[in-house]
């Protein structure tokens, strides 16, 4: 069991790392990616948009999503700033993911403050939603039955490529368990041992120098590369969005079906009223026959 600690080593500094904040939206029933790419290329915003279609070699999408980078102003997040660009990814099944990037080089302990800033961050949410809406307008009928759903899935990945000094990931996990769990759950208060253990349920390492901890709100990735893991996490977040959206549609359909059936059941006695006399005469005749 991981024992709670309240201190972080003063020498534990991130040399190279990025935080990725992704917002996934259900934006259409489907998106014609080739047509959308052509529309974006023809649009007036083409000077601030860079686009590419090839899927990463480690994650073979079928078909490959449309990946865009849009120049923008940096957004302040406490002591941090987002990079002056935003990545957007369009999927053929109608989902759009918007990703902001933050440089996290510096003290590892500062990630807790950033995590708190990112939890339910309204400026980023509003900005991402606005960008999706604008690009839906640009691609026009390339998006079939375009409608920006209110359902959104956000996810954070803290990707540390290297620390200022070499670390043993197992020792790091054991010593900094409390701090890691609070970062993943954006929680300033000390967590119970049970809560810390729960945050580490999905923990995996491939080698001696990498570590991935996936929690419900965020993930910590320590890996010199790690782009393949980030791609999987991003795709999983999009799929979770689709499942939530479909679940809500199913709930609404079931509610409507229940209301419809309830109305029919309520009208059944009135319907029987038209034939009530005939049914009573028929019943009386059957009884009389049985008696005879």
N, C-alpha and C positions, 0 to 999 in steps of 0.2 A: 504494500500500500504506500502511495506517495505521501510523504510527510509534509505538512504545510511549512513554508518558509516565507518570511516577510522581507528578506533582503536579496538584492541582486548584486552579483559581483561587480565592483566598480570598473574592472577591466573588461567586462563583457560588452564590447562595442561592435556594432555591425559595420563592416567595411564596405560591403556592396549588397544592397537589397532594395526591393521594390514592393510596394503594397498595391494590389489590384482590387478595385471596387467595381463590381459588375451589377448592373440592373437589367433584368430580363423582362421583356414585355410580350404579350400576345397581341399582335398588331393586325393580323389578317388571317383569312382561312388558308391562303397559300400565297407564295410570292414567286413570280417568274424571275429568277435571278439574272438571266441573260438580258431580259427586257429592262429590269431595274438598273443593271449596270450601264446599259446604253442610255437610259434616261438621265442618270446621274452624270454621265460623261457629257451629255448635251446641256445640262443645266448651267445656270449662271454661277452656281457655287463651285464649279469644277476647279477653280483656282485654289480653293481651300480644302478640297477633298482628294485624297489619294486612294486608289482602289486596287485590289488584287484578288484573284480567284483561287490560285493554287492552294490546296489543302496541305497542312503540314505532313511530312512524310510519316510521322509517327501516329497520325490520327486520320484515317482515310474516310472522310465524309462522302456520302453519296446522296445527292450531288454536293460538291464543295460549296460552303456558304460564301456569300459575298462579303468581303472584309474591307472596311473603309477606315481611313484616319482623317479626322476633321480638326483643323487648327482652331484654337479657342484661347480665351484668357484663363490664366491659372485661377483656381478657386482656393481660398484660404481655409485651412482646417486646423485651427489652433495654431501651433508652431510649425505646421507643415503646409505645403502648397502642392496642389496637383500639377502635373506637367501640362504645358500649354498645348495639349492635343488630347483628343478623345477617340477611342477606337469603337467602331460599330460593326456588328456582324449580323447579317440577314440570313435567315434559314428558309429553305423552300417551303417548310410547313407553317410559315407565317410568324415565327418568333423573331424578335430583334433583341440583341444584347448590346448594352452600352457599357464600356469599361473605362474608368479613370485610373491613372497611375500616379503614385506618390513615391518619391525617393525617401527611403527610411534609414539611410546611413546615419549612424550615431548610436547613443546608448540603447541597448535592448530594452531597458526598463521603460523608455519613453513610448514604447508601442502601446502600453495600456492607455495612455492619454489619447493617442490617435484612435484606438479602438473605441473609446468612449465618444469621441467626436463623430465617428462614422456611424454609430448606432442610430438608426432612424434619422439620418441626416436629411433634412428637408431641402436645403439648397441643391444638393446633388440629385435628389429625387426629382425635383422640379426641372432642373436643367436637363437631365436625361430624358424625361418625358417630353419636354419641348423639342429636343433634337429628333426623337423618333417621329413625332407629329410632323415636323418640317420635312423630313425625308420621305415620309409617306405621301405628302403632298407632291414632292418632286417626282417620285416614281409613278404616281397616278395609277392607271389600271393594271400596272405590273403586279400590284397587290390586289388579289381577289377578295372582295367583301372586307375591305380595310376598315377596321374599327379598333381603336386603341383601348384595350381593356383596362379597367381599373386595377386588375390583378397584376402585381409586380413581385418578382423574386430578386432579392439582393443578396450578394455573397461577397466575402472579403477573403483574399489570399495574401498572407504575409510571406513573401518569398525572400529568404536570406540566402544569397549566393556564397557569402563568406563572412567570417568574423575577422576582427583585427588580429586575433591570435587563434591558432588551431585549437579546436575543442574536441572532446570525446562526446559524441551525441548521446550516448547512454548515460554518462555522468551528468551532462547538461540537462537531460530529461529528469533525472532523479533529483538534482539539486534545485532546479528551477520549475518544478512541477506546479507549485502554487501560482507563480507568476505567469506561466504559460496558460494555465486554465483561465485566469482572470483576463488575460489578453483576448483569448478566444471568445469569452463570454461577455466582454466589455463590462466587467464588474470590478468596482474599486474595492469593495469589502472583501475580507478574507473568506475563502470558500471552505466548506467542510471537506473532509477526506473523501466522502462519498461523491460529492460534486466534482472534485478534482479527478477522481477515478473515472467518473462518467464522461468527462471531457476527453479522456484518453482511450476510450473504447476502440476508436478507429485509428490505430497507430501502426505505422508500417515503415520498415527500413529495408532497402535493397542491399546496400553496402555498409561499411563501417563509418562512412562520413555523411550519410544522408538520413533524413528523418522527415516523415510526413505525418501530421496529426490533423484529422478531418473532424470538425465538430459541426453542429447544426447551423451556426451563424458565420463561422470563419474557419480557415485552415492555416496551419503553420507549416511551411515548406522550407526545409534546409537542404539545399542541393545546388551544386555549381551550375547545373543546367535547369532541369525541372519544368521546361516548357511543355513536355508531354503530359505531366501530371496536371498542370494548370489547364491545359486544353480539355482534359477529361472532366475536371471540376466545373469548368465553364459549361460544358455540354450537359453535365448532370444537373446543373442549376436550371438550364433552359428546359430540360425534360421535366424537372419538378414543377416549373411554372406551368407547362402544358397539362400535367396531371391535375394541378390545382384548378386550372381554368376549366378543364373538362368535368371535374368533380362538381364545380359550382353550376355548370350548365345542366348536369345530370340532376342535381338537387332541385333546380328550378323546374325542370321537366317533370320530376316526380311530384312536386308540389302542385303543378298545374293539373297533372293527371288525377291527383287525389281530390282537388277541388271539383274537377269535372265529374268524377265518379260520385262525389258527395251530392252534387246537384241532381244527378240522375236518380240516386237513391231516394232523395227527398221528394222527387216528383212521382215516384212509383205508386204510392197510395192514391194520388190523384188520378194517375193513369188507370189504376184498377177500378176507380169509382165509375168510369164509363161502363164497365162490364160487370159491376158488382151485382146488379139484379139478376142478370143472366147466370152468373156463377152461383148465386143463391138458389135459383130455380133448378139449376142442374144438380146441385148438391141434394136438394129436397127430393128430386126425382130418383136419384141413386139410392137415397135412404129408403124411399117408399118401395123401390124394387127389391131392395135387400130384405125389408120386412115381409113383403109378400112371398 
